[in-house]
Amino acid sequence: MSRVGQDLAKKSLLEKVLSTAWSAATSPVLIAVSLSAFAIYFYYRVGTANDCLLWVLFCSSPIDEFWHLPPNEMGDTLSGLASAVILVWVIAATFMQSKELREQRQEFSKTNKALDAQRFELTFFEILSTFGEIVNAIDLYDATTKHTTKGRDCFRTFYRRLNGTFREKQKKNHTPEEALKFAYQNFWNSNHSELGHYFRFLYNAFRVLSESPHTKTYHGRLLRSQLSDRELLLIFYNCLSADGAKFLRYAEEFAIFDNLPVLQLLERDHADLVDRKCFGDNPMPYRRGFRAP
């Protein structure tokens, strides 16, 4: 071991010794015993000696006089001494009990926090599981082809429908803002029965993460990773609608559009309609006014 290592080891050992010595010196039991001994010493050196108030350490003990006291005075003497000793021990016991209760409360608080964190983890993974079940339960039946699309594949159909409706609105000489607004309204009116539960649950899932003190960065990332490209595109336009405006705050907080395929937006400049925070680390090379960090 090097000289520096030896010095550090000695310093650490000295700190431990001093810490142990201090803990022992401040022990309530040791303090109580010391105070009891002092009370007894002080009582017999000073309490019964009228001429020793200034010379306590140099007076002869009056203990011999105690044995010649009448019984009633002897009882009074012992009663006074016992009261002093009992008071010392009551104070020591109260201090010890207070310390133990404080330590128990601290330990109880730590245990509760650990249990709350465990319960949150279980709740979070139940949320992921339920969300997967909701996605898998979505199905779309095409009467023409008699084909049923299920689960996440449905979002390709949903986005294709939104895109078609938007292009139709563009052809009717609407302003870009009006075309987008009317297109999403028409799309939502036609598909809310399939997507309503999906958006409500996803909104509340991010809300739980936002409001919980146990949320970590990876919770948001895991939930965000469950979303496909088409889901992200639909969520993006849902946030721009009146019905989904509240979702936008969580899009910013959790950077939900971190993996949004910007090139597949209905119009590239639509990316400018939301705050840059929503996109996290998304490079977004085609966003108007974008500057590389």
N, C-alpha and C positions, 0 to 999 in steps of 0.2 A: 504493500500500500504506500502511496506517495505521502510526502510530508503534509501536503494540503489535505489529503484524505484523512490522515491521522488527526489533524487539527479539527476537522469538521466532525469526526467521530467523537473526539473528546468534548467538543462543544455540545453536541447532541446529548451525550451522556450526562454532562453537567446540568443541562436544561431539564432532563428527565428527573434527576436527583432533586434539584431545587423545586420542581413542580410537585414531586411526591412529598417532600418535606413541608411545603406550604399547605398541601391538602391535609396532611396529618396535623399540622399546627392549628389549622382552622376547623378541625373536626368538632362538631357540636358536643360530642361526648367528652373529648379532652378539655374543651373549654368549661363544660359543666363541672367536671372533676376538679379542675384548677380553681374555679370560683368557689366551689364547696370547701376545698381545703383552705383557701384564703379566708372565707367567711369564718370557719372554725378558728383559724389562727388569730384573725383580727378580734374575734369575740373574746377569746381568752386572754389575749395580750392587752387589749384596750378596753373591751366592754365592761370588765369587772375591776379594772385598775384605775382609780381616780387620779393617781399621781403619775401616770405613764402616757398621757396624751401626746407629749412632745418627744418622748424618748422610748418609742415602742420597741425598737430593736434592742434596747439596753436594759429593759426592765425584767425583773424576775417574774416568772409565771405565777399567777394567783390560783393555779389549779388546786393547790392544797386547801385554799380557803373554800373552794366549791364543796369539798367533801364534808365540811363542817357547817354548811348552811342548813337551816331548818328545811323540812321536807317540802313545804309549800313554796319557798324561795327556790329550792333546787328544781322543782317542777316548772316554775316560771322561767328559770334559766334555760332548761332543756327545751321548753316550748318555744322560746324565742329563737334558740339555735336551730331547732327543727324547721321553724317557719322560714328562716333565711335559706336553709339548704333546699327545702321544698320549692321555694320561689325560684331558686337558681335552676333546679331540674325541670320545673314547669316551663320556664322560658326556653331551656334547651330542647325539651320535647316538642314545644310549639314550633321552634325553628326547624327542627328535623322533619316534623310532619309537613310543614309548609314547603320545605325543599323537596320532599318526596312527592307531594302533590303537584308541584311545579314540573318536576321531571316526568311524572305520569301524564300530565297534560301535554307536554311536548311530545312524548312518545306516542300518545293517542292521536295527536294532530298529524304526526308523520305517517302513522298507520292509515289514518283516514285518507290522506292525500294519495298514498300508494294504492289504496283500494279504489279511490275515485278514478285514478289514472287507468287501472286495470278495467274498471267498468266502462270507461270511455273507449278503450281499445276494442272491447267486445262489441260495444254499440257501433263503432265505426265499421268494423268488418261485417256486422249485420247489415249496415247501410249498403255496403258494396254488394253484398249478396242479394239484397232486396232489389237494388237498382238493376242488377243483371237479370233478375227474374222479370222485372217490368219491361225491360228491353226485349227479352225473349218472348214475352206474351203479346207483343204487337204483331198483328198480321194484316195483310192487305189482299183482298180477293179481286181478281180481274175477271169480270163477267165475260169479256170478249174471249180471252185465252183460257178462261177457267183455271187460271194458275193462282196459287196463293203464295205470296211473299211473306216470309216470317223473320222476326228478330231484327238484327242490325241491318240487314239488307233492305228493310223497308225505308231506311233513311235516304237511300239512293233515289227511290221513287218519290219520296217527299220533296227532296231538293229539286228533282226534275220538274215536279209540278209547280213549285215556287218559281223556278226559272222561266217556265212557259208562261205563267201568269204575268210575270214582270215584263217579258218581251211584248206581250199583248198590250199592256198598259202603255208601253213606250210608243207603240204605233198609233195611239189615240191622242197624240200631241200633249200629253201631260208633261208637266215639269219633272225633272229627275226625282225631286223630293216627293211629288204627288204620285208618280209611277210606283215608287218603292212602297209608299204608305198604302196605296190602294191594293197593290199586288199582295202584300202580306196580309192585309185584312181579308181579302178574298180567300187566300190560301188557308188562313186560320179558321175561317168560317166553315170551310169544307173539310178540314182535317183535325179540328180540336178534339173530337171524340177519341181519336187515336193518340193524340199527342198531349192532351190536357194532363193526364196522370203523370206522364213522363216529365213534363216541365215542372209541375208542382213538387214532385218528389225531389228532383235535382236541385231546385231552388232551396228547399228546406234542408237538404243534405249539406249544401254549402253554408247555409245559415247556422246549422249545428256546429260546424267547424269554426265559423266566425265567432260564435258566442261562447264556446267552451274554453276554459283556461288551460286545458290539457292538450290543445291542438298544437301539433308540430308541423314544420314545413313539409315533411314527407306525407302527412295526411292529405293536404291539398294536392300534392303531386300524384298520389295514388288515385284519388278520385278523378282528377283531371285526365289521368292516363286511360280511364275507362271509356273516354269519348272518341269516337271515330271522326274522320275528316268531315263527313256529311253531317254528323251530329253537331260538330263545332260550327259549321256554316249555318245550320238552322238556329242554334243557340245565339249566334251573332245577330241574326236578323230578328230573333225574338226579343233581344235586348233593346233593339231600336224601336220596337212597337210600344204602344201604350200599355198593353197587357203585361209586357215583360220588362218594363223600365226598371222595376225594383231589382231585377236580376243583375243589372249593370254594376251595382256597387260590389257584388261578389266577383264579377268578372275582373274588376280592377284589383280587388284585394288578393285574389288567388291567381291572377294572370291566366285566366281560363283559355285565352286565345294564343297561348305561347306556341302551340303547334298548328294554329289555323292555317290552312292552305290559301294564302292571300290571292294567289293567281286564279282561284276558283270562285271568288266572290262574284256576284252578279255584275258589279262594276268595280274596277280596281280602286277608284277613289272613295268607295264606301268605307275603306279602312280608316279614313279621316273622320268618320262620324263618331268614333269612340275615342276615349283617352288612350294615350300610348301605354299606360300602365297595364291595360288589359292584355297586351301582347307579350309581356315578359321579355324573354330573350329572343323572340321571333325576329329574324333579320329584316323581314318585310321590304325587300329591295325595290318593290314597285309602288310603295306608298308615297304619295305626294308630299314633298318637303322632308322626306326621311333623310337623316344624316347618320352615317355609321358612327358608333360610339368610339 
